[in-house]
């Protein structure tokens, strides 16, 4: 009997030793896997290009105007989800102007996103003595806007989103006519299409390879 008890005890000790040894091996394997995963994540982070933090503060020279803020409803299974879209114009009144569209659950966040988008899409407008160099028509989808140069003291003869863009770009005298469309988004894009297409006398003379005195634009 004593021998059997001793054998049983020896077997129990062996089993406990085997179990402890296997548990230690599993723990070591888990630690090794965690270290390998950490090393892989660190390597991935090093491979990714580091993005520069974008500041949400506008330059002191930049001025911001809200063109439109609309509430958008999305119909889902449980009902309707509401969000807001904001259309923003920014400019320094020295020939640089841009627009942006932002969408978010709250109005301030939508305006912030639109401002960041506008800063990324700035254009330079050639301003000649406070007006545009020549007559031009901007078109986008269903919108069409006509722009004409004006004499000193005329002012900005425009309204809505088009007026905000012209004022923030630094144009002080201009005549405009909305030929088609009243959607503010299309009007903004048609106006920017026209401003991008403007060419100063210096740019035309350089492109043609002639003296600026021989260039006459209407």
Rosetta silent file (secondary structure, phi, psi, omega in degrees, C-alpha in Angstrom):
SEQUENCE: XXXXXXXXXXXXXXXXXXXXXXXXXXXXXXXXXXXXXXXXXXXXXXXXXXXXXXXXXXXXXXXXXXXXXXXXXXXXXXXXXXXXXXXXXXXXXXXXXXXXXXXXXXXXXXXXXXXXXXXXXXXXXXXXXXXXXXXXXXXXXXXXXXXXXXXXXXXXXXXXXXXXXXXXXXXXXXXXXXXXXXXXXXXXXXXXXXXXXXXXXXXXXXXXXXXXXXXXXX
SCORE:     score description
SCORE:     0.000 S_00000001
   1 L     0.000  -43.730 -179.111    0.000    0.000    0.000 S_00000001
   2 H   -63.032  -37.550  179.513    2.756    2.379    0.911 S_00000001
   3 H   -65.417  -41.592  179.441    4.502    1.732   -2.402 S_00000001
   4 H   -62.302  -42.129  179.253    1.289    2.421   -4.346 S_00000001
   5 H   -62.828  -41.342  179.239    0.778    5.675   -2.455 S_00000001
   6 H   -63.928  -39.363  177.942    4.355    6.681   -3.176 S_00000001
   7 H   -63.710  -41.979  178.692    3.897    5.888   -6.866 S_00000001
   8 H   -62.267  -42.347  179.640    0.716    7.956   -6.955 S_00000001
   9 H   -63.472  -41.762  178.708    2.473   10.864   -5.317 S_00000001
  10 H   -62.201  -39.639  179.356    5.351   10.603   -7.776 S_00000001
  11 H   -65.314  -41.186  179.005    2.909   10.628  -10.699 S_00000001
  12 H   -63.267  -41.667  178.736    1.121   13.680   -9.311 S_00000001
  13 H   -62.459  -43.564  179.420    4.438   15.506   -8.896 S_00000001
  14 H   -62.580  -41.980 -179.156    5.428   14.648  -12.465 S_00000001
  15 H   -64.142  -42.110  179.683    2.067   15.811  -13.796 S_00000001
  16 H   -65.511  -38.006  178.389    2.302   19.087  -11.892 S_00000001
  17 H   -65.312  -41.285  178.874    5.849   19.601  -13.157 S_00000001
  18 H   -64.630  -42.611  179.715    4.756   18.916  -16.719 S_00000001
  19 H   -63.641  -43.491  179.095    1.802   21.279  -16.384 S_00000001
  20 H   -64.799  -39.093  178.711    3.969   24.028  -14.897 S_00000001
  21 H   -65.128  -42.263  179.032    6.551   23.516  -17.618 S_00000001
  22 H   -66.251  -38.864  179.018    3.925   23.693  -20.381 S_00000001
  23 H   -65.292  -38.143  177.569    2.355   26.818  -18.829 S_00000001
  24 H   -65.159  -41.110  178.322    5.753   28.502  -18.690 S_00000001
  25 H   -63.062  -42.490  178.849    6.383   27.644  -22.337 S_00000001
  26 H   -63.758  -39.925  178.274    2.986   29.062  -23.323 S_00000001
  27 H   -63.807  -41.208  178.787    3.683   32.240  -21.366 S_00000001
  28 H   -64.118  -41.804  178.565    7.062   32.619  -23.062 S_00000001
  29 H   -62.667  -40.351  179.795    5.464   32.082  -26.485 S_00000001
  30 H   -64.391  -41.413  178.861    2.809   34.708  -25.727 S_00000001
  31 H   -63.404  -42.059  179.485    5.472   37.228  -24.654 S_00000001
  32 H   -62.629  -42.199  179.073    7.477   36.537  -27.829 S_00000001
  33 H   -63.263  -42.044  178.673    4.363   37.045  -29.984 S_00000001
  34 H   -61.799  -42.824  178.584    3.578   40.334  -28.234 S_00000001
  35 H   -63.341  -41.439  178.328    7.137   41.569  -28.797 S_00000001
  36 H   -63.688  -41.535  178.642    6.973   40.589  -32.470 S_00000001
  37 H   -63.859  -42.020  178.218    3.642   42.397  -32.880 S_00000001
  38 H   -62.093  -41.220  178.871    5.051   45.524  -31.184 S_00000001
  39 H   -64.603  -39.555  178.456    8.081   45.447  -33.481 S_00000001
  40 H   -64.675  -43.629  179.342    5.851   45.131  -36.558 S_00000001
  41 H   -63.131  -40.533  178.589    3.673   48.057  -35.436 S_00000001
  42 H   -63.908  -40.166  178.989    6.762   50.186  -34.780 S_00000001
  43 H   -65.860  -38.914  178.673    8.137   49.351  -38.232 S_00000001
  44 H   -64.491  -41.432  179.641    4.812   50.264  -39.869 S_00000001
  45 H   -63.981  -36.655  178.674    4.712   53.600  -38.075 S_00000001
  46 H   -69.020  -33.001  179.961    8.236   54.379  -39.254 S_00000001
  47 H   -70.931  -34.644 -177.096    7.308   53.559  -42.852 S_00000001
  48 L   -66.988  135.852  175.976    4.266   55.854  -42.839 S_00000001
  49 L   -69.934  133.886 -178.212    5.021   59.459  -43.835 S_00000001
  50 L   -76.496  126.480  179.477    4.451   61.795  -40.944 S_00000001
  51 L   -85.737  140.654  177.505    1.728   64.324  -41.648 S_00000001
  52 L   -74.188  135.721  178.386    2.216   67.894  -40.608 S_00000001
  53 L   -64.522  131.041 -178.644   -0.349   69.049  -38.053 S_00000001
  54 L   -90.954  123.690  178.218   -2.883   71.351  -39.654 S_00000001
  55 L   -82.432  136.332  179.919   -3.619   74.481  -37.703 S_00000001
  56 L   -89.049   -0.192 -178.217   -7.249   75.547  -37.676 S_00000001
  57 L   -87.020  129.043  179.046   -6.352   79.210  -37.018 S_00000001
  58 L   -74.793  155.928  173.906   -6.680   81.475  -40.032 S_00000001
  59 L   -63.892  150.174 -179.602   -3.954   83.899  -41.012 S_00000001
  60 L   -58.972  -30.423 -178.707   -4.523   87.410  -39.655 S_00000001
  61 L   -79.012  -19.494 -177.104   -4.879   88.716  -43.213 S_00000001
  62 L   -77.994  138.728  175.635   -7.484   86.112  -44.174 S_00000001
  63 E  -117.724  142.493 -174.300  -11.169   86.950  -43.910 S_00000001
  64 E  -118.856  138.342  176.545  -13.882   84.307  -43.753 S_00000001
  65 E  -136.778  137.166  179.492  -17.482   84.462  -44.949 S_00000001
  66 E   -91.579  120.273 -179.920  -20.218   81.860  -44.701 S_00000001
  67 E   -84.826  -47.408 -179.997  -22.124   81.507  -47.973 S_00000001
  68 E  -156.618  145.736  172.954  -24.639   78.868  -46.936 S_00000001
  69 E  -129.223  120.217 -176.335  -25.349   76.407  -44.138 S_00000001
  70 E  -124.488  146.618  175.395  -27.839   73.662  -44.916 S_00000001
  71 E   -93.909  131.117 -177.424  -29.297   70.809  -42.925 S_00000001
  72 E  -115.403  132.722  179.069  -29.095   67.429  -44.636 S_00000001
  73 E  -111.466  129.146  176.878  -31.279   64.449  -43.693 S_00000001
  74 E  -112.152  121.983 -177.903  -30.231   60.876  -44.420 S_00000001
  75 E   -85.502  121.894  178.584  -33.002   58.254  -44.228 S_00000001
  76 E  -123.618 -176.627 -175.480  -31.858   55.019  -42.576 S_00000001
  77 L   -62.542  -40.030 -176.828  -33.583   51.958  -41.182 S_00000001
  78 L   -85.366   -3.377 -178.612  -34.169   53.469  -37.741 S_00000001
  79 E   145.078 -139.486 -179.878  -35.352   56.857  -38.996 S_00000001
  80 E  -120.071  138.288  176.727  -33.578   59.992  -40.233 S_00000001
  81 E  -111.405  128.203 -175.698  -30.086   61.202  -39.362 S_00000001
  82 E  -102.129  140.489  173.317  -29.434   64.925  -39.609 S_00000001
  83 E  -143.712  176.393 -175.674  -26.150   66.604  -40.446 S_00000001
  84 E  -128.251  144.696  174.297  -25.036   70.025  -41.688 S_00000001
  85 E  -121.804  137.174 -177.610  -23.092   71.217  -44.730 S_00000001
  86 E  -126.492  136.770  176.912  -21.332   74.588  -44.839 S_00000001
  87 E  -112.921  120.120 -171.861  -19.948   76.512  -47.820 S_00000001
  88 E  -121.194  142.693  172.627  -17.170   78.964  -46.858 S_00000001
  89 E  -118.344  132.063  174.593  -15.229   81.636  -48.775 S_00000001
  90 E  -128.551  149.378  178.995  -11.878   82.938  -47.485 S_00000001
  91 E  -167.256  164.126 -178.764   -9.578   85.583  -48.945 S_00000001
  92 L  -109.188    4.359 -179.363   -6.991   88.218  -48.104 S_00000001
  93 L    60.562   23.449  178.013   -8.365   91.002  -50.408 S_00000001
  94 L  -130.327   23.429  178.022   -4.977   91.009  -52.165 S_00000001
  95 L   105.428   -2.952  179.609   -5.676   88.590  -55.003 S_00000001
  96 E  -114.092  128.672 -178.241   -5.899   85.299  -53.073 S_00000001
  97 E  -150.734  153.189 -179.613   -9.257   83.621  -52.539 S_00000001
  98 E  -156.238  162.030  177.877  -10.578   80.100  -51.979 S_00000001
  99 E  -133.870  157.170 -179.632  -13.744   78.156  -51.195 S_00000001
 100 E  -153.888  151.229  178.312  -14.475   74.975  -49.284 S_00000001
 101 E  -118.604  129.225  179.561  -17.337   72.644  -48.407 S_00000001
 102 E  -128.173  144.346  179.626  -17.549   70.924  -45.023 S_00000001
 103 E  -129.331  136.320  179.629  -19.983   68.367  -43.618 S_00000001
 104 E  -163.292  174.639  179.325  -20.457   67.368  -39.968 S_00000001
 105 L   -75.117  -25.776 -179.369  -23.022   66.603  -37.285 S_00000001
 106 L  -121.574  154.053 -177.086  -22.698   70.118  -35.832 S_00000001
 107 H   -65.403  -46.965  179.998  -22.548   73.518  -37.544 S_00000001
 108 H   -59.266  -38.365  179.112  -19.233   74.722  -35.975 S_00000001
 109 H   -68.305  -37.875  177.042  -17.470   71.511  -37.001 S_00000001
 110 H   -64.144  -39.929  178.324  -18.831   71.799  -40.547 S_00000001
 111 H   -66.511  -39.163  179.068  -17.555   75.389  -40.768 S_00000001
 112 H   -63.167  -45.259  178.980  -14.131   74.326  -39.464 S_00000001
 113 H   -63.771  -40.203  179.241  -13.851   71.565  -42.080 S_00000001
 114 H   -64.809  -37.521  178.741  -14.972   73.948  -44.832 S_00000001
 115 H   -64.807  -42.645  177.303  -12.342   76.493  -43.755 S_00000001
 116 H   -62.746  -41.159  178.665   -9.587   73.858  -43.927 S_00000001
 117 H   -65.358  -37.258  179.984  -10.780   72.799  -47.386 S_00000001
 118 H   -66.525  -36.310  179.451  -10.823   76.432  -48.544 S_00000001
 119 H   -66.083  -27.807 -179.833   -7.219   76.944  -47.402 S_00000001
 120 H   -80.718  -17.975 -174.822   -6.157   74.002  -49.582 S_00000001
 121 L  -120.533   50.621  177.464   -7.880   75.386  -52.702 S_00000001
 122 E   -83.776  143.688  175.854   -6.642   78.956  -52.848 S_00000001
 123 E  -126.505  160.237  178.376   -6.209   80.639  -56.238 S_00000001
 124 E  -106.481  125.973 -177.173   -4.484   83.876  -57.313 S_00000001
 125 L  -104.789  127.146  176.307   -6.650   86.385  -59.178 S_00000001
 126 L   -75.148  111.109 -179.502   -5.006   88.961  -61.501 S_00000001
 127 E  -104.229  125.157 -178.166   -6.395   92.343  -60.365 S_00000001
 128 E  -114.434  103.520  178.575   -5.756   95.292  -62.696 S_00000001
 129 L    55.233   42.364  176.238   -6.307   98.695  -61.034 S_00000001
 130 L    83.456    1.831  179.425   -9.063   97.345  -58.807 S_00000001
 131 E  -136.130 -177.680 -179.809  -10.940   95.525  -61.573 S_00000001
 132 E   -87.031  155.854 -175.243  -10.580   92.447  -63.794 S_00000001
 133 L   -68.585  -33.470 -173.889   -8.376   92.560  -66.930 S_00000001
 134 L  -156.907  172.776  178.624  -11.040   91.605  -69.488 S_00000001
 135 L   -73.551  140.359 -179.060  -14.580   90.339  -70.066 S_00000001
 136 E  -155.871  152.682  177.750  -15.126   86.692  -69.184 S_00000001
 137 E  -122.256  127.575  177.401  -17.943   84.215  -68.583 S_00000001
 138 E  -102.080  135.654 -178.012  -17.745   81.484  -65.960 S_00000001
 139 E  -131.838  141.387  172.853  -19.747   78.295  -66.366 S_00000001
 140 E  -157.172  118.725 -178.697  -20.349   75.273  -64.181 S_00000001
 141 L    51.374 -117.020 -177.090  -23.202   72.781  -64.677 S_00000001
 142 L   -92.311    6.149 -177.055  -26.401   74.847  -64.753 S_00000001
 143 E  -107.198  142.856  176.960  -24.796   78.130  -63.673 S_00000001
 144 E  -146.827  126.698 -176.182  -23.371   80.830  -65.924 S_00000001
 145 E  -129.973  132.671  179.595  -22.052   84.217  -64.756 S_00000001
 146 E  -102.110  135.814  179.578  -20.798   87.126  -66.906 S_00000001
 147 E  -123.893  134.875  178.014  -18.054   89.475  -65.625 S_00000001
 148 E  -131.542  142.166  175.089  -17.088   92.855  -67.125 S_00000001
 149 E   -64.739  154.078 -179.029  -14.409   95.367  -66.077 S_00000001
 150 L  -136.721  157.196 -179.336  -15.678   98.632  -64.585 S_00000001
 151 L   -75.786  165.620 -179.999  -14.315  102.145  -64.076 S_00000001
 152 L   -61.776  134.524  179.582  -13.114  103.501  -60.750 S_00000001
 153 L    94.141   -3.976 -179.750  -15.981  104.268  -58.388 S_00000001
 154 L   -72.318  -41.893 -177.137  -18.411  101.754  -59.886 S_00000001
 155 L    89.122 -177.725  179.659  -18.176   99.286  -57.029 S_00000001
 156 E   -93.616  103.577  179.588  -18.994   95.580  -57.024 S_00000001
 157 E   -90.415   81.582 -178.251  -22.275   95.188  -58.867 S_00000001
 158 L  -158.791  173.095 -178.709  -23.072   91.686  -57.749 S_00000001
 159 L  -147.851  162.816  174.772  -24.978   89.810  -55.065 S_00000001
 160 H    70.043 -142.964 -176.610  -24.906   86.643  -53.018 S_00000001
 161 H   -65.422  -34.673 -179.031  -21.970   84.258  -53.124 S_00000001
 162 H   -63.165  -38.915  179.782  -20.467   85.947  -56.202 S_00000001
 163 H   -65.164  -42.283  179.721  -20.180   89.268  -54.348 S_00000001
 164 H   -61.476  -41.580 -179.384  -18.389   87.660  -51.395 S_00000001
 165 H   -64.472  -45.778 -177.467  -15.841   86.034  -53.689 S_00000001
 166 H   -65.215  -41.171 -179.260  -15.115   89.242  -55.604 S_00000001
 167 H   -67.194  -42.066 -178.722  -14.753   91.353  -52.444 S_00000001
 168 H   -73.675  -19.060  176.675  -12.457   88.850  -50.718 S_00000001
 169 H   -83.628  -10.413  177.770  -10.296   88.567  -53.838 S_00000001
 170 L    98.425    6.644  177.334   -9.600   92.318  -53.779 S_00000001
 171 L   -82.540  126.316 -175.206  -11.712   93.371  -56.785 S_00000001
 172 L  -107.958  -21.534 -178.171  -13.358   96.752  -56.089 S_00000001
 173 L  -136.953  116.019 -178.775  -15.006   97.626  -59.424 S_00000001
 174 E  -163.879  148.646  174.862  -16.751   95.037  -61.594 S_00000001
 175 E  -110.764  133.881 -179.011  -20.054   94.425  -63.375 S_00000001
 176 E  -132.814  156.505  176.474  -21.643   90.981  -63.189 S_00000001
 177 E  -147.988  122.327  176.415  -24.734   89.292  -64.538 S_00000001
 178 E   -80.979  108.508 -176.813  -26.052   85.874  -63.577 S_00000001
 179 E   -81.030  -27.169 -175.427  -27.123   84.429  -66.908 S_00000001
 180 E  -163.734  139.480  174.276  -28.376   81.119  -65.587 S_00000001
 181 L    91.618  148.361  176.491  -28.802   79.240  -62.326 S_00000001
 182 L  -137.176   10.008  176.191  -29.374   80.210  -58.700 S_00000001
 183 L   -74.962  122.422 -176.161  -27.771   77.322  -56.807 S_00000001
 184 H   -59.889  -33.873  179.349  -25.091   78.882  -54.537 S_00000001
 185 H   -65.681  -44.798  179.206  -22.738   75.910  -54.985 S_00000001
 186 H   -69.452  -36.466  178.131  -22.874   76.143  -58.776 S_00000001
 187 H   -63.230  -42.487  178.969  -22.594   79.954  -58.684 S_00000001
 188 H   -62.169  -45.252 -177.803  -19.448   79.715  -56.535 S_00000001
 189 H   -70.410  -33.873  175.692  -17.845   77.171  -58.842 S_00000001
 190 H   -67.294  -38.854  177.751  -18.794   79.162  -61.959 S_00000001
 191 H   -64.390  -42.891  178.700  -17.257   82.285  -60.409 S_00000001
 192 H   -68.025  -32.391  175.590  -14.031   80.441  -59.601 S_00000001
 193 H   -62.369  -40.567  178.634  -13.964   79.038  -63.136 S_00000001
 194 H   -68.777  -42.774 -178.094  -14.051   82.601  -64.472 S_00000001
 195 H   -67.076  -35.126  176.666  -11.411   83.884  -62.035 S_00000001
 196 H   -66.202  -30.923 -175.641   -9.067   80.998  -62.897 S_00000001
 197 H   -84.176   -7.081  179.889   -9.422   81.807  -66.597 S_00000001
 198 L   -68.245  141.766  177.475   -8.456   85.476  -66.212 S_00000001
 199 L  -133.034  131.392  177.285   -5.111   86.470  -67.772 S_00000001
 200 L   -79.445  167.568  179.456   -3.260   89.723  -67.234 S_00000001
 201 H   -62.819  -36.277  178.542   -1.550   91.652  -70.040 S_00000001
 202 H   -63.792  -42.636  179.938    1.859   90.525  -68.743 S_00000001
 203 H   -65.352  -40.225 -179.895    0.846   86.861  -68.858 S_00000001
 204 H   -67.997  -42.425  179.485   -0.530   87.155  -72.408 S_00000001
 205 H   -63.236  -39.821  179.146    2.568   89.014  -73.651 S_00000001
 206 H   -66.820  -39.462 -179.521    4.855   86.391  -72.106 S_00000001
 207 H   -68.581  -35.380 -179.015    2.864   83.531  -73.636 S_00000001
 208 H   -87.150  -16.143 -179.010    2.903   85.133  -77.106 S_00000001
 209 L    72.870   36.714 -179.916    6.481   86.315  -76.879 S_00000001
 210 L  -125.107  172.534  178.489    5.682   89.930  -77.763 S_00000001
 211 L   -74.487  144.427 -178.077    6.092   93.301  -76.109 S_00000001
 212 H   -63.907  -24.457  179.250    3.427   94.198  -73.570 S_00000001
 213 H   -68.001  -24.022 -179.473    2.785   97.478  -75.427 S_00000001
 214 H   -90.814    3.164 -179.281    1.475   95.511  -78.404 S_00000001
 215 L   -99.357  127.739  177.325   -1.033   93.588  -76.268 S_00000001
 216 L  -131.011  116.885 -179.190   -4.551   94.914  -76.098 S_00000001
 217 L  -112.874  145.523 -177.677   -7.152   92.965  -74.127 S_00000001
 218 L  -118.110    0.000    0.000  -10.855   93.693  -73.996 S_00000001
